[in-house]
Amino acid sequence: MYAVSHFVAKRRKFRNPQNLKILAVAEFVGRFILDNADGIA
């Protein structure tokens, strides 16, 4: 699920450059969640 959202977010980044900052934050949070999930699992 996370990998798919990450891929979609990267595609949207090129389509909507004005949302670059928002997506950058979302990407950072997504990576943080993934790192925690890997640590827990």
mmCIF file as gemmi writes it, N, C-alpha and C atoms, coordinates in Angstrom:
data_model
loop_
_atom_site.group_PDB
_atom_site.id
_atom_site.type_symbol
_atom_site.label_atom_id
_atom_site.label_alt_id
_atom_site.label_comp_id
_atom_site.label_asym_id
_atom_site.label_entity_id
_atom_site.label_seq_id
_atom_site.pdbx_PDB_ins_code
_atom_site.Cartn_x
_atom_site.Cartn_y
_atom_site.Cartn_z
_atom_site.occupancy
_atom_site.B_iso_or_equiv
_atom_site.pdbx_formal_charge
_atom_site.auth_seq_id
_atom_site.auth_asym_id
_atom_site.pdbx_PDB_model_num
ATOM 1 N N . MET Axp A 1 ? 0.841 -1.203 0 1 0 ? 1 A 1
ATOM 2 C CA . MET Axp A 1 ? 0 0 0 1 0 ? 1 A 1
ATOM 3 C C . MET Axp A 1 ? 0.878 1.256 0 1 0 ? 1 A 1
ATOM 4 N N . TYR Axp A 2 ? 1.844 1.285 0.921 1 0 ? 2 A 1
ATOM 5 C CA . TYR Axp A 2 ? 2.696 2.474 1.025 1 0 ? 2 A 1
ATOM 6 C C . TYR Axp A 2 ? 3.493 2.69 -0.254 1 0 ? 2 A 1
ATOM 7 N N . ALA Axp A 3 ? 3.989 1.601 -0.847 1 0 ? 3 A 1
ATOM 8 C CA . ALA Axp A 3 ? 4.787 1.718 -2.075 1 0 ? 3 A 1
ATOM 9 C C . ALA Axp A 3 ? 3.938 2.326 -3.193 1 0 ? 3 A 1
ATOM 10 N N . VAL Axp A 4 ? 2.678 1.915 -3.267 1 0 ? 4 A 1
ATOM 11 C CA . VAL Axp A 4 ? 1.791 2.444 -4.309 1 0 ? 4 A 1
ATOM 12 C C . VAL Axp A 4 ? 1.533 3.93 -4.085 1 0 ? 4 A 1
ATOM 13 N N . SER Axp A 5 ? 1.228 4.318 -2.846 1 0 ? 5 A 1
ATOM 14 C CA . SER Axp A 5 ? 0.974 5.73 -2.553 1 0 ? 5 A 1
ATOM 15 C C . SER Axp A 5 ? 2.215 6.554 -2.839 1 0 ? 5 A 1
ATOM 16 N N . HIS Axp A 6 ? 3.383 5.992 -2.51 1 0 ? 6 A 1
ATOM 17 C CA . HIS Axp A 6 ? 4.647 6.692 -2.738 1 0 ? 6 A 1
ATOM 18 C C . HIS Axp A 6 ? 4.835 6.935 -4.233 1 0 ? 6 A 1
ATOM 19 N N . PHE Axp A 7 ? 4.556 5.927 -5.038 1 0 ? 7 A 1
ATOM 20 C CA . PHE Axp A 7 ? 4.698 6.051 -6.494 1 0 ? 7 A 1
ATOM 21 C C . PHE Axp A 7 ? 3.716 7.082 -7.048 1 0 ? 7 A 1
ATOM 22 N N . VAL Axp A 8 ? 2.484 7.035 -6.564 1 0 ? 8 A 1
ATOM 23 C CA . VAL Axp A 8 ? 1.468 7.991 -7.029 1 0 ? 8 A 1
ATOM 24 C C . VAL Axp A 8 ? 1.866 9.409 -6.636 1 0 ? 8 A 1
ATOM 25 N N . ALA Axp A 9 ? 2.374 9.577 -5.426 1 0 ? 9 A 1
ATOM 26 C CA . ALA Axp A 9 ? 2.785 10.901 -4.956 1 0 ? 9 A 1
ATOM 27 C C . ALA Axp A 9 ? 3.905 11.447 -5.831 1 0 ? 9 A 1
ATOM 28 N N . LYS Axp A 10 ? 4.839 10.576 -6.225 1 0 ? 10 A 1
ATOM 29 C CA . LYS Axp A 10 ? 5.938 11.032 -7.076 1 0 ? 10 A 1
ATOM 30 C C . LYS Axp A 10 ? 5.408 11.48 -8.435 1 0 ? 10 A 1
ATOM 31 N N . ARG Axp A 11 ? 4.411 10.785 -8.977 1 0 ? 11 A 1
ATOM 32 C CA . ARG Axp A 11 ? 3.843 11.174 -10.273 1 0 ? 11 A 1
ATOM 33 C C . ARG Axp A 11 ? 3.092 12.492 -10.141 1 0 ? 11 A 1
ATOM 34 N N . ARG Axp A 12 ? 2.361 12.656 -9.055 1 0 ? 12 A 1
ATOM 35 C CA . ARG Axp A 12 ? 1.61 13.899 -8.843 1 0 ? 12 A 1
ATOM 36 C C . ARG Axp A 12 ? 2.557 15.076 -8.681 1 0 ? 12 A 1
ATOM 37 N N . LYS Axp A 13 ? 3.74 14.801 -8.137 1 0 ? 13 A 1
ATOM 38 C CA . LYS Axp A 13 ? 4.719 15.858 -7.897 1 0 ? 13 A 1
ATOM 39 C C . LYS Axp A 13 ? 5.056 16.561 -9.207 1 0 ? 13 A 1
ATOM 40 N N . PHE Axp A 14 ? 5.168 15.793 -10.288 1 0 ? 14 A 1
ATOM 41 C CA . PHE Axp A 14 ? 5.512 16.381 -11.582 1 0 ? 14 A 1
ATOM 42 C C . PHE Axp A 14 ? 4.291 17.058 -12.214 1 0 ? 14 A 1
ATOM 43 N N . ARG Axp A 15 ? 3.112 16.542 -11.916 1 0 ? 15 A 1
ATOM 44 C CA . ARG Axp A 15 ? 1.894 17.124 -12.49 1 0 ? 15 A 1
ATOM 45 C C . ARG Axp A 15 ? 1.527 18.434 -11.805 1 0 ? 15 A 1
ATOM 46 N N . ASN Axp A 16 ? 1.721 18.494 -10.488 1 0 ? 16 A 1
ATOM 47 C CA . ASN Axp A 16 ? 1.337 19.687 -9.724 1 0 ? 16 A 1
ATOM 48 C C . ASN Axp A 16 ? 2.533 20.231 -8.949 1 0 ? 16 A 1
ATOM 49 N N . PRO Axp A 17 ? 3.419 20.976 -9.609 1 0 ? 17 A 1
ATOM 50 C CA . PRO Axp A 17 ? 4.615 21.504 -8.934 1 0 ? 17 A 1
ATOM 51 C C . PRO Axp A 17 ? 4.254 22.415 -7.766 1 0 ? 17 A 1
ATOM 52 N N . GLN Axp A 18 ? 3.06 23.027 -7.789 1 0 ? 18 A 1
ATOM 53 C CA . GLN Axp A 18 ? 2.674 23.935 -6.712 1 0 ? 18 A 1
ATOM 54 C C . GLN Axp A 18 ? 2.469 23.179 -5.403 1 0 ? 18 A 1
ATOM 55 N N . ASN Axp A 19 ? 2.253 21.854 -5.504 1 0 ? 19 A 1
ATOM 56 C CA . ASN Axp A 19 ? 2.038 21.051 -4.298 1 0 ? 19 A 1
ATOM 57 C C . ASN Axp A 19 ? 3.318 20.345 -3.87 1 0 ? 19 A 1
ATOM 58 N N . LEU Axp A 20 ? 4.451 20.795 -4.416 1 0 ? 20 A 1
ATOM 59 C CA . LEU Axp A 20 ? 5.726 20.128 -4.158 1 0 ? 20 A 1
ATOM 60 C C . LEU Axp A 20 ? 6.032 20.082 -2.666 1 0 ? 20 A 1
ATOM 61 N N . LYS Axp A 21 ? 5.82 21.205 -1.972 1 0 ? 21 A 1
ATOM 62 C CA . LYS Axp A 21 ? 6.143 21.25 -0.537 1 0 ? 21 A 1
ATOM 63 C C . LYS Axp A 21 ? 5.26 20.288 0.244 1 0 ? 21 A 1
ATOM 64 N N . ILE Axp A 22 ? 3.974 20.284 -0.048 1 0 ? 22 A 1
ATOM 65 C CA . ILE Axp A 22 ? 3.043 19.41 0.678 1 0 ? 22 A 1
ATOM 66 C C . ILE Axp A 22 ? 3.404 17.951 0.452 1 0 ? 22 A 1
ATOM 67 N N . LEU Axp A 23 ? 3.715 17.603 -0.799 1 0 ? 23 A 1
ATOM 68 C CA . LEU Axp A 23 ? 4.052 16.219 -1.114 1 0 ? 23 A 1
ATOM 69 C C . LEU Axp A 23 ? 5.401 15.852 -0.514 1 0 ? 23 A 1
ATOM 70 N N . ALA Axp A 24 ? 6.307 16.817 -0.436 1 0 ? 24 A 1
ATOM 71 C CA . ALA Axp A 24 ? 7.617 16.543 0.159 1 0 ? 24 A 1
ATOM 72 C C . ALA Axp A 24 ? 7.438 16.175 1.626 1 0 ? 24 A 1
ATOM 73 N N . VAL Axp A 25 ? 6.576 16.9 2.323 1 0 ? 25 A 1
ATOM 74 C CA . VAL Axp A 25 ? 6.304 16.599 3.732 1 0 ? 25 A 1
ATOM 75 C C . VAL Axp A 25 ? 5.629 15.236 3.851 1 0 ? 25 A 1
ATOM 76 N N . ALA Axp A 26 ? 4.669 14.971 2.961 1 0 ? 26 A 1
ATOM 77 C CA . ALA Axp A 26 ? 3.963 13.689 2.984 1 0 ? 26 A 1
ATOM 78 C C . ALA Axp A 26 ? 4.935 12.549 2.722 1 0 ? 26 A 1
ATOM 79 N N . GLU Axp A 27 ? 5.886 12.783 1.824 1 0 ? 27 A 1
ATOM 80 C CA . GLU Axp A 27 ? 6.875 11.748 1.511 1 0 ? 27 A 1
ATOM 81 C C . GLU Axp A 27 ? 7.756 11.484 2.729 1 0 ? 27 A 1
ATOM 82 N N . PHE Axp A 28 ? 8.15 12.559 3.431 1 0 ? 28 A 1
ATOM 83 C CA . PHE Axp A 28 ? 8.983 12.41 4.625 1 0 ? 28 A 1
ATOM 84 C C . PHE Axp A 28 ? 8.24 11.621 5.696 1 0 ? 28 A 1
ATOM 85 N N . VAL Axp A 29 ? 6.973 11.967 5.916 1 0 ? 29 A 1
ATOM 86 C CA . VAL Axp A 29 ? 6.162 11.263 6.916 1 0 ? 29 A 1
ATOM 87 C C . VAL Axp A 29 ? 5.991 9.802 6.515 1 0 ? 29 A 1
ATOM 88 N N . GLY Axp A 30 ? 5.782 9.573 5.224 1 0 ? 30 A 1
ATOM 89 C CA . GLY Axp A 30 ? 5.613 8.203 4.736 1 0 ? 30 A 1
ATOM 90 C C . GLY Axp A 30 ? 6.851 7.365 4.992 1 0 ? 30 A 1
ATOM 91 N N . ARG Axp A 31 ? 8.021 7.959 4.754 1 0 ? 31 A 1
ATOM 92 C CA . ARG Axp A 31 ? 9.271 7.227 4.992 1 0 ? 31 A 1
ATOM 93 C C . ARG Axp A 31 ? 9.443 6.957 6.48 1 0 ? 31 A 1
ATOM 94 N N . PHE Axp A 32 ? 9.071 7.931 7.32 1 0 ? 32 A 1
ATOM 95 C CA . PHE Axp A 32 ? 9.183 7.771 8.766 1 0 ? 32 A 1
ATOM 96 C C . PHE Axp A 32 ? 8.303 6.618 9.234 1 0 ? 32 A 1
ATOM 97 N N . ILE Axp A 33 ? 7.075 6.547 8.698 1 0 ? 33 A 1
ATOM 98 C CA . ILE Axp A 33 ? 6.144 5.47 9.06 1 0 ? 33 A 1
ATOM 99 C C . ILE Axp A 33 ? 6.689 4.126 8.592 1 0 ? 33 A 1
ATOM 100 N N . LEU Axp A 34 ? 7.242 4.095 7.379 1 0 ? 34 A 1
ATOM 101 C CA . LEU Axp A 34 ? 7.791 2.849 6.841 1 0 ? 34 A 1
ATOM 102 C C . LEU Axp A 34 ? 8.942 2.368 7.712 1 0 ? 34 A 1
ATOM 103 N N . ASP Axp A 35 ? 9.816 3.294 8.126 1 0 ? 35 A 1
ATOM 104 C CA . ASP Axp A 35 ? 10.952 2.913 8.969 1 0 ? 35 A 1
ATOM 105 C C . ASP Axp A 35 ? 10.456 2.33 10.285 1 0 ? 35 A 1
ATOM 106 N N . ASN Axp A 36 ? 9.446 2.939 10.882 1 0 ? 36 A 1
ATOM 107 C CA . ASN Axp A 36 ? 8.897 2.44 12.14 1 0 ? 36 A 1
ATOM 108 C C . ASN Axp A 36 ? 8.24 1.085 11.939 1 0 ? 36 A 1
ATOM 109 N N . ALA Axp A 37 ? 7.532 0.917 10.817 1 0 ? 37 A 1
ATOM 110 C CA . ALA Axp A 37 ? 6.857 -0.35 10.533 1 0 ? 37 A 1
ATOM 111 C C . ALA Axp A 37 ? 7.894 -1.463 10.397 1 0 ? 37 A 1
ATOM 112 N N . ASP Axp A 38 ? 9.002 -1.164 9.73 1 0 ? 38 A 1
ATOM 113 C CA . ASP Axp A 38 ? 10.056 -2.167 9.568 1 0 ? 38 A 1
ATOM 114 C C . ASP Axp A 38 ? 10.648 -2.526 10.927 1 0 ? 38 A 1
ATOM 115 N N . GLY Axp A 39 ? 10.796 -1.538 11.801 1 0 ? 39 A 1
ATOM 116 C CA . GLY Axp A 39 ? 11.366 -1.788 13.119 1 0 ? 39 A 1
ATOM 117 C C . GLY Axp A 39 ? 10.427 -2.634 13.967 1 0 ? 39 A 1
ATOM 118 N N . ILE Axp A 40 ? 9.127 -2.357 13.883 1 0 ? 40 A 1
ATOM 119 C CA . ILE Axp A 40 ? 8.147 -3.106 14.67 1 0 ? 40 A 1
ATOM 120 C C . ILE Axp A 40 ? 8.008 -4.527 14.129 1 0 ? 40 A 1
ATOM 121 N N . ALA Axp A 41 ? 7.9 -4.634 12.804 1 0 ? 41 A 1
ATOM 122 C CA . ALA Axp A 41 ? 7.733 -5.954 12.19 1 0 ? 41 A 1
ATOM 123 C C . ALA Axp A 41 ? 9.092 -6.627 12.132 1 0 ? 41 A 1
